[in-house]
Amino acid sequence: MPTYLGDRVLARLGRESGATIRDPYGHRLIWLVDPLATRGWVVAAISCVQLLSATQYLTVPPGWCTRSMSPHWLRPWAEHGLTDARLLYVVLDAVIRAEHGPREYESGAGR
């Protein structure tokens, strides 16, 4: 997700956030969740959030890389593991709604 949203999501998740990757070039934050956990998510297109599948490419930095001008870990995998997808969705939905306002034609996580 774009860093303007991702930084807010990370702050709200706090200690509940799992492993998180920052991609400075793409201006994105990436959370790792169980495969298929995002099935059924509805995310506003205006947010520019991308839901990647198992067939898509993702640059995963080495475990020791926590500061870099290329993709690096904000919350390392070895220490934090996967993020709870349901919690991530609820927080992401709240952040998008706070930033962009509600969208009548989309169903959110809280409903």
N, CA, C and O of each residue as an XYZ file, in Angstrom:
444
protein
N       0.850     -1.167      0.000
C       0.000      0.000      0.000
C       0.895      1.229      0.000
O       2.046      1.164      0.432
N       0.372      2.346     -0.482
C       1.168      3.567     -0.496
C       1.596      3.954      0.923
O       0.865      3.719      1.885
N       2.771      4.541      1.041
C       3.283      4.870      2.372
C       2.397      5.873      3.113
O       2.350      5.856      4.343
N       1.693      6.749      2.382
C       0.848      7.719      3.088
C      -0.250      7.013      3.877
O      -0.692      7.525      4.905
N      -0.692      5.861      3.419
C      -1.652      5.050      4.174
C      -0.924      4.071      5.096
O      -1.301      3.889      6.254
N       0.121      3.449      4.562
C       0.834      2.414      5.302
C       1.412      2.886      6.616
O       1.364      2.161      7.610
N       1.958      4.090      6.640
C       2.506      4.617      7.896
C       1.411      4.767      8.949
O       1.643      4.513     10.131
N       0.218      5.178      8.519
C      -0.910      5.311      9.452
C      -1.392      3.936      9.930
O      -1.704      3.746     11.106
N      -1.443      2.988      8.995
C      -1.859      1.623      9.354
C      -0.865      1.038     10.356
O      -1.267      0.459     11.366
N       0.417      1.185     10.083
C       1.450      0.650     10.980
C       1.332      1.267     12.372
O       1.445      0.564     13.376
N       1.105      2.574     12.434
C       0.960      3.242     13.730
C      -0.249      2.708     14.493
O      -0.179      2.515     15.707
N      -1.353      2.470     13.791
C      -2.560      1.962     14.461
C      -2.409      0.498     14.884
O      -2.896      0.099     15.942
N      -1.741     -0.288     14.063
C      -1.536     -1.698     14.422
C      -0.577     -1.837     15.594
O      -0.751     -2.705     16.450
N       0.427     -0.985     15.628
C       1.404     -1.047     16.712
C       2.027     -2.422     16.841
O       2.505     -2.988     15.857
N       2.023     -2.956     18.042
C       2.631     -4.263     18.316
C       1.904     -5.426     17.653
O       2.442     -6.529     17.565
N       0.690     -5.180     17.190
C      -0.087     -6.236     16.538
C       0.334     -6.460     15.092
O      -0.070     -7.444     14.471
N       1.141     -5.557     14.557
C       1.593     -5.710     13.176
C       2.593     -6.843     13.081
O       3.474     -6.996     13.926
N       2.436     -7.627     12.039
C       3.424     -8.653     11.742
C       4.551     -8.045     10.921
O       4.739     -6.829     10.903
N       5.291     -8.902     10.250
C       6.407     -8.464      9.424
C       5.940     -7.463      8.380
O       4.890     -7.634      7.760
N       6.738     -6.411      8.196
C       6.388     -5.340      7.268
C       7.621     -4.940      6.467
O       8.703     -4.759      7.025
N       7.450     -4.804      5.164
C       8.534     -4.405      4.263
C       8.260     -2.988      3.767
O       7.132     -2.653      3.405
N       9.313     -2.155      3.754
C       9.212     -0.821      3.153
C       9.953     -0.848      1.822
O      11.100     -1.289      1.747
N       9.284     -0.371      0.773
C       9.899     -0.226     -0.545
C      10.021      1.270     -0.815
O       9.057      1.897     -1.253
N      11.206      1.856     -0.558
C      11.365      3.295     -0.735
C      11.185      3.761     -2.183
O      10.669      4.854     -2.415
N      11.600      2.954     -3.151
C      11.464      3.344     -4.559
C      10.002      3.391     -4.982
O       9.573      4.325     -5.659
N       9.251      2.392     -4.584
C       7.831      2.337     -4.948
C       6.940      3.115     -4.002
O       5.736      3.230     -4.232
N       7.534      3.660     -2.915
C       6.778      4.400     -1.898
C       5.634      3.543     -1.356
O       4.481      3.973     -1.314
N       5.984      2.310     -0.939
C       4.979      1.352     -0.508
C       5.403      0.649      0.777
O       6.592      0.495      1.053
N       4.414      0.229      1.554
C       4.608     -0.682      2.669
C       3.890     -1.968      2.319
O       2.829     -1.951      1.696
N       4.476     -3.083      2.725
C       3.942     -4.399      2.366
C       3.811     -5.241      3.632
O       4.772     -5.396      4.386
N       2.620     -5.781      3.858
C       2.383     -6.704      4.958
C       2.253     -8.108      4.392
O       1.733     -8.302      3.293
N       2.726     -9.074      5.146
C       2.598    -10.471      4.756
C       1.480    -11.102      5.581
O       1.470    -11.013      6.808
N       0.539    -11.743      4.882
C      -0.596    -12.403      5.529
C      -0.709    -13.821      4.973
O      -0.063    -14.166      3.984
N      -1.536    -14.634      5.622
C      -1.768    -15.992      5.127
C      -2.262    -15.964      3.684
O      -3.030    -15.078      3.310
N      -1.829    -16.924      2.873
C      -2.333    -17.003      1.492
C      -3.864    -17.095      1.490
O      -4.455    -17.781      2.324
N      -4.472    -16.417      0.573
C      -5.930    -16.361      0.380
C      -6.669    -15.577      1.457
O      -7.895    -15.481      1.405
N      -5.956    -15.013      2.433
C      -6.619    -14.289      3.522
C      -7.288    -13.007      3.043
O      -8.188    -12.496      3.709
N      -6.864    -12.483      1.905
C      -7.465    -11.240      1.400
C      -8.635    -11.504      0.454
O      -9.225    -10.571     -0.090
N      -8.960    -12.759      0.264
C     -10.104    -13.101     -0.596
C     -11.362    -12.438     -0.039
O     -11.684    -12.590      1.140
N     -12.056    -11.713     -0.883
C     -13.281    -11.037     -0.468
C     -13.070     -9.619      0.032
O     -14.043     -8.920      0.317
N     -11.832     -9.179      0.146
C     -11.594     -7.798      0.578
C     -12.106     -6.838     -0.483
O     -11.957     -7.082     -1.680
N     -12.701     -5.759     -0.041
C     -13.105     -4.675     -0.925
C     -12.305     -3.457     -0.484
O     -12.439     -2.988      0.646
N     -11.469     -2.951     -1.393
C     -10.612     -1.811     -1.076
C     -10.861     -0.731     -2.125
O     -10.845     -1.001     -3.326
N     -11.088      0.478     -1.662
C     -11.361      1.598     -2.567
C     -10.219      1.778     -3.565
O      -9.051      1.823     -3.179
N     -10.557      1.878     -4.833
C      -9.541      2.050     -5.875
C      -8.735      3.321     -5.667
O      -7.551      3.365     -6.003
N      -9.361      4.354     -5.117
C      -8.671      5.622     -4.898
C      -7.477      5.460     -3.944
O      -6.559      6.280     -3.961
N      -7.485      4.421     -3.122
C      -6.410      4.211     -2.147
C      -5.121      3.689     -2.773
O      -4.052      3.791     -2.172
N      -5.217      3.127     -3.982
C      -4.057      2.531     -4.679
C      -3.444      1.365     -3.906
O      -2.263      1.064     -4.079
N      -4.227      0.713     -3.065
C      -3.778     -0.483     -2.356
C      -3.816     -1.651     -3.324
O      -4.816     -1.849     -4.015
N      -2.742     -2.427     -3.385
C      -2.672     -3.604     -4.250
C      -2.701     -4.858     -3.392
O      -1.974     -4.958     -2.404
N      -3.534     -5.804     -3.768
C      -3.581     -7.098     -3.108
C      -2.859     -8.087     -4.015
O      -3.342     -8.413     -5.099
N      -1.715     -8.554     -3.573
C      -0.920     -9.473     -4.390
C      -1.339    -10.907     -4.131
O      -1.749    -11.256     -3.024
N      -1.234    -11.726     -5.151
C      -1.559    -13.146     -5.009
C      -0.274    -13.962     -5.056
O       0.819    -13.423     -5.227
N      -0.427    -15.250     -4.902
C       0.728    -16.153     -4.910
C       1.417    -16.196     -6.267
O       2.544    -16.683     -6.363
N       0.781    -15.707     -7.302
C       1.373    -15.752     -8.643
C       2.070    -14.448     -9.020
O       2.522    -14.296    -10.155
N       2.161    -13.513     -8.087
C       2.787    -12.228     -8.378
C       4.141    -12.106     -7.697
O       4.415    -12.772     -6.699
N       4.976    -11.246     -8.254
C       6.335    -11.058     -7.801
C       6.401    -10.049     -6.662
O       5.734     -9.015     -6.699
N       7.208    -10.356     -5.653
C       7.427     -9.467     -4.530
C       8.894     -9.561     -4.135
O       9.407    -10.660     -3.928
N       9.569     -8.433     -4.030
C      10.954     -8.424     -3.585
C      10.983     -8.547     -2.070
O      10.457     -7.690     -1.360
N      11.595     -9.608     -1.583
C      11.716     -9.828     -0.145
C      13.178     -9.623      0.236
O      14.056    -10.328     -0.263
N      13.441     -8.662      1.116
C      14.824     -8.383      1.482
C      15.402     -9.485      2.381
O      14.655    -10.247      2.995
N      16.740     -9.563      2.453
C      17.351    -10.513      3.383
C      16.958    -10.164      4.824
O      16.664     -9.007      5.127
N      16.953    -11.127      5.673
C      16.522    -10.928      7.057
C      17.278     -9.855      7.811
O      16.708     -9.207      8.689
N      18.525     -9.652      7.500
C      19.342     -8.659      8.202
C      19.127     -7.238      7.705
O      19.597     -6.295      8.341
N      18.426     -7.056      6.579
C      18.303     -5.744      5.948
C      17.149     -4.949      6.567
O      15.988     -5.132      6.202
N      17.487     -4.070      7.502
C      16.466     -3.277      8.179
C      16.588     -1.779      7.891
O      15.761     -0.989      8.347
N      17.614     -1.388      7.138
C      17.777      0.005      6.704
C      18.471     -0.015      5.365
O      19.544     -0.600      5.216
N      17.855      0.627      4.392
C      18.428      0.603      3.055
C      17.647      1.554      2.164
O      16.537      1.970      2.498
N      18.237      1.890      1.037
C      17.527      2.669      0.025
C      16.735      1.749     -0.902
O      16.014      2.228     -1.777
N      16.859      0.448     -0.720
C      16.075     -0.534     -1.464
C      15.124     -1.193     -0.469
O      15.167     -0.872      0.719
N      14.263     -2.113     -0.927
C      13.316     -2.729      0.009
C      14.025     -3.294      1.250
O      15.066     -3.945      1.155
N      13.421     -3.020      2.415
C      13.994     -3.471      3.688
C      12.874     -3.716      4.704
O      11.747     -3.251      4.538
N      13.215     -4.447      5.743
C      12.250     -4.786      6.776
C      12.061     -3.625      7.743
O      13.035     -3.104      8.285
N      10.814     -3.217      7.963
C      10.489     -2.304      9.068
C      10.266     -3.129     10.329
O      10.688     -2.749     11.422
N       9.598     -4.261     10.155
C       9.378     -5.234     11.230
C       9.809     -6.580     10.674
O       9.097     -7.179      9.868
N      10.968     -7.056     11.099
C      11.548     -8.268     10.503
C      10.680     -9.515     10.664
O       9.989     -9.707     11.665
N      10.751    -10.346      9.631
C       9.996    -11.589      9.574
C      10.285    -12.493     10.770
O       9.362    -13.003     11.404
N      11.552    -12.689     11.074
C      11.947    -13.635     12.126
C      11.344    -13.265     13.483
O      11.083    -14.141     14.307
N      11.128    -11.990     13.711
C      10.611    -11.537     15.003
C       9.091    -11.376     15.031
O       8.480    -11.455     16.097
N       8.477    -11.150     13.863
C       7.063    -10.764     13.868
C       6.128    -11.670     13.082
O       4.925    -11.652     13.344
N       6.610    -12.452     12.145
C       5.758    -13.377     11.395
C       4.647    -12.689     10.620
O       4.745    -11.507     10.290
N       3.596    -13.434     10.335
C       2.468    -12.916      9.546
C       1.601    -11.964     10.354
O       1.505    -12.066     11.577
N       0.975    -11.042      9.647
C       0.008    -10.126     10.255
C      -1.364    -10.783     10.228
O      -1.709    -11.468      9.265
N      -2.142    -10.576     11.275
C      -3.523    -11.050     11.312
C      -4.294    -10.301     10.222
O      -4.496     -9.090     10.321
N      -4.718    -11.014      9.196
C      -5.341    -10.387      8.026
C      -6.644     -9.678      8.382
O      -6.922     -8.610      7.837
N      -7.440    -10.236      9.272
C      -8.708     -9.588      9.637
C      -8.455     -8.253     10.316
O      -9.126     -7.263     10.022
N      -7.485     -8.224     11.226
C      -7.145     -6.987     11.911
C      -6.585     -5.965     10.925
O      -6.946     -4.789     10.975
N      -5.711     -6.405     10.038
C      -5.146     -5.510      9.024
C      -6.254     -4.891      8.169
O      -6.216     -3.697      7.872
N      -7.232     -5.695      7.777
C      -8.324     -5.196      6.942
C      -9.160     -4.148      7.669
O      -9.509     -3.119      7.090
N      -9.478     -4.401      8.919
C     -10.271     -3.451      9.700
C      -9.519     -2.122      9.852
O     -10.098     -1.050      9.677
N      -8.231     -2.208     10.178
C      -7.435     -0.991     10.343
C      -7.266     -0.272      9.002
O      -7.409      0.949      8.930
N      -6.964     -1.015      7.953
C      -6.812     -0.415      6.627
C      -8.091      0.290      6.197
O      -8.038      1.412      5.692
N      -9.232     -0.349      6.389
C     -10.511      0.256      6.027
C     -10.728      1.556      6.794
O     -11.178      2.543      6.213
N     -10.417      1.572      8.082
C     -10.586      2.779      8.898
C      -9.660      3.894      8.417
O     -10.067      5.054      8.359
N      -8.429      3.555      8.076
C      -7.478      4.565      7.610
C      -7.912      5.133      6.260
O      -7.847      6.343      6.045
N      -8.352      4.269      5.358
C      -8.814      4.745      4.048
C     -10.021      5.660      4.212
O     -10.099      6.700      3.558
N     -10.956      5.290      5.066
C     -12.144      6.111      5.284
C     -11.788      7.454      5.924
O     -12.387      8.479      5.596
N     -10.812      7.449      6.838
C     -10.375      8.704      7.461
C      -9.694      9.611      6.436
O      -9.847     10.832      6.477
N      -8.948      9.010      5.528
C      -8.206      9.780      4.521
C      -9.087     10.233      3.359
O      -8.979     11.369      2.898
N      -9.952      9.348      2.894
C     -10.716      9.619      1.669
C     -12.222      9.752      1.882
O     -12.948     10.112      0.955
N     -12.691      9.468      3.079
C     -14.120      9.516      3.345
C     -14.795      8.222      2.919
O     -14.224      7.443      2.156
N     -16.014      7.988      3.410
C     -16.732      6.756      3.066
C     -17.167      6.751      1.607
O     -17.363      7.802      0.998
N     -17.311      5.573      1.071
C     -17.795      5.388     -0.292
C     -19.080      4.566     -0.202
O     -19.052      3.414      0.232
N     -20.184      5.145     -0.604
C     -21.484      4.480     -0.473
C     -21.560      3.179     -1.262
O     -22.252      2.250     -0.845
N     -20.872      3.093     -2.378
C     -20.978      1.934     -3.253
C     -20.051      0.788     -2.856
O     -20.033     -0.243     -3.527
N     -19.289      0.945     -1.790
C     -18.364     -0.108     -1.363
C     -18.716     -0.566      0.031
O     -19.090      0.241      0.882
N     -18.598     -1.852      0.268
C     -18.809     -2.356      1.617
C     -17.463     -2.365      2.325
O     -16.449     -2.742      1.739
N     -17.457     -1.956      3.565
C     -16.209     -1.886      4.334
C     -16.068     -3.047      5.280
O     -16.965     -3.881      5.399
N     -14.940     -3.098      5.952
C     -14.638     -4.188      6.872
C     -15.562     -4.172      8.084
O     -15.866     -5.218      8.658
N     -16.002     -2.982      8.466
C     -16.802     -2.874      9.671
C     -18.255     -3.245      9.503
O     -19.040     -3.115     10.442
N     -18.625     -3.704      8.330
C     -20.041     -4.037      8.116
C     -20.229     -5.496      7.879
O     -21.356     -5.950      7.681
